[in-house]
Amino acid sequence: MTKLLIIISFLLFVGSPFVNAEQVYYCAEKITNGIKKNKKTGEWKRTAFMPERHTIKFNGDYTKLDGLLQSEYNCLKPYRGYKDTLIVCYENDNTGGFFSFDKEKLRFLLLRGSLFGYVSNEGDDNWITAGTCKKF
């Protein structure tokens, strides 16, 4: 009986990290657009941005996201009643980053509404991009 208890305890201890393992996705932007400040004239103009690729990583319960804009994001499920596959994430430092993701369809939307861009008339670009992901 003691051996059985030890074996069960060992399996629970060793197996638990796999239950809550990180979720890694390779995401490619398909559509991207935004506004950029002309450094010479100071005018803001609509412009296309080059699509980028991101390797993103959620923790096991999808409450943290890493791999975007060199920032950490806090994530949560949206308002009750929506599908369990939807996740919304907000940049930790609250400077305007927003990421929404569907775990089933593997589609995402990333918004960079930096407070240090158009709102404060500083140099950051503001943009929105959408794309799809593949699970590693």
C-alpha positions as CSV (number, residue, x, y, z in Angstrom):
1,M,0.0,0.0,0.0
2,T,2.8,2.4,0.8
3,K,4.5,1.7,-2.6
4,L,1.2,2.4,-4.3
5,L,0.9,5.7,-2.5
6,I,4.5,6.6,-3.4
7,I,3.9,5.8,-7.0
8,I,0.7,7.8,-7.2
9,S,2.3,10.8,-5.5
10,F,5.3,10.6,-7.9
11,L,3.0,10.5,-11.0
12,L,1.0,13.4,-9.7
13,F,4.1,15.4,-9.0
14,V,5.8,14.6,-12.3
15,G,2.7,14.7,-14.4
16,S,1.3,18.0,-13.2
17,P,3.6,20.3,-15.2
18,F,2.3,18.6,-18.4
19,V,-1.3,19.3,-17.5
20,N,-0.5,23.1,-17.2
21,A,2.1,23.2,-19.9
22,E,2.7,26.4,-22.0
23,Q,0.9,26.8,-25.3
24,V,3.2,28.1,-28.1
25,Y,1.9,29.4,-31.4
26,Y,3.6,30.7,-34.6
27,C,1.5,33.7,-35.8
28,A,1.7,35.5,-39.1
29,E,0.0,38.9,-39.8
30,K,-2.1,39.0,-43.0
31,I,-3.6,42.5,-42.8
32,T,-1.9,45.5,-41.2
33,N,-2.5,49.2,-41.3
34,G,-2.0,52.2,-39.1
35,I,-0.9,55.8,-38.7
36,K,2.7,57.1,-38.6
37,K,4.1,60.5,-37.8
38,N,6.3,62.2,-40.5
39,K,9.4,63.2,-38.6
40,K,10.1,66.2,-40.8
41,T,6.6,67.7,-41.0
42,G,5.1,66.4,-37.8
43,E,2.0,65.3,-39.7
44,W,0.2,62.0,-39.1
45,K,-0.6,59.9,-42.1
46,R,-2.3,56.6,-42.7
47,T,0.1,54.0,-43.9
48,A,0.5,50.3,-44.6
49,F,3.0,48.4,-42.4
50,M,4.9,45.3,-43.4
51,P,3.3,42.1,-42.0
52,E,5.4,40.5,-39.3
53,R,5.5,37.1,-37.7
54,H,5.4,36.3,-34.0
55,T,6.1,33.3,-31.8
56,I,3.8,33.7,-28.9
57,K,3.5,31.8,-25.7
58,F,0.6,31.5,-23.3
59,N,0.9,30.0,-19.9
60,G,-1.1,26.8,-19.2
61,D,-4.3,28.5,-18.2
62,Y,-4.1,31.3,-20.8
63,T,-3.8,34.1,-18.3
64,K,-0.4,35.4,-19.4
65,L,1.0,36.0,-22.9
66,D,4.7,36.6,-24.0
67,G,6.2,37.2,-27.4
68,L,4.5,40.4,-28.6
69,L,6.1,43.9,-28.7
70,Q,8.6,42.9,-26.1
71,S,5.9,43.1,-23.5
72,E,4.0,40.8,-21.2
73,Y,0.2,40.6,-21.5
74,N,-2.4,39.7,-18.9
75,C,-5.2,37.6,-20.4
76,L,-8.8,36.6,-19.5
77,K,-11.9,35.1,-21.0
78,P,-14.3,37.8,-22.2
79,Y,-17.8,38.4,-20.9
80,R,-19.6,35.2,-19.9
81,G,-21.8,33.7,-22.6
82,Y,-19.0,33.9,-25.2
83,K,-17.3,30.8,-26.5
84,D,-14.6,29.3,-24.2
85,T,-12.1,29.5,-27.1
86,L,-11.9,33.3,-27.0
87,I,-9.1,35.1,-25.1
88,V,-8.4,38.8,-24.7
89,C,-5.1,40.2,-23.5
90,Y,-3.9,43.6,-22.3
91,E,-0.4,44.9,-22.2
92,N,0.9,44.8,-18.6
93,D,2.1,48.4,-18.5
94,N,-1.3,49.6,-19.8
95,T,0.3,51.6,-22.6
96,G,-2.2,50.6,-25.3
97,G,-1.4,47.0,-26.4
98,F,-4.5,44.7,-27.0
99,F,-4.5,41.2,-28.3
100,S,-7.5,39.0,-29.0
101,F,-7.3,35.3,-30.0
102,D,-9.5,32.4,-30.8
103,K,-7.9,29.1,-29.7
104,E,-10.1,27.1,-32.0
105,K,-10.0,29.1,-35.2
106,L,-6.4,30.2,-34.5
107,R,-7.1,33.8,-35.6
108,F,-5.8,36.9,-33.9
109,L,-6.2,40.7,-33.8
110,L,-3.4,42.9,-32.4
111,L,-3.9,46.6,-31.7
112,R,-1.0,48.9,-30.8
113,G,-2.8,52.1,-29.7
114,S,0.3,53.4,-27.9
115,L,-0.3,56.4,-25.6
116,F,3.1,57.7,-26.8
117,G,1.8,57.9,-30.4
118,Y,-1.0,60.0,-31.9
119,V,-2.8,60.7,-28.5
120,S,0.2,62.4,-27.0
121,N,1.6,63.5,-30.4
122,E,4.9,61.7,-29.8
123,G,6.8,59.3,-32.0
124,D,5.2,55.8,-31.6
125,D,3.3,54.4,-34.5
126,N,-0.3,53.2,-33.9
127,W,-1.6,50.2,-35.9
128,I,-3.9,47.3,-36.1
129,T,-3.1,43.9,-37.6
130,A,-4.9,40.6,-38.0
131,G,-3.7,37.2,-39.0
132,T,-3.6,33.4,-38.2
133,C,-1.5,31.1,-36.1
134,K,-0.3,27.6,-36.1
135,K,0.2,25.6,-32.9
136,F,3.7,24.2,-32.2
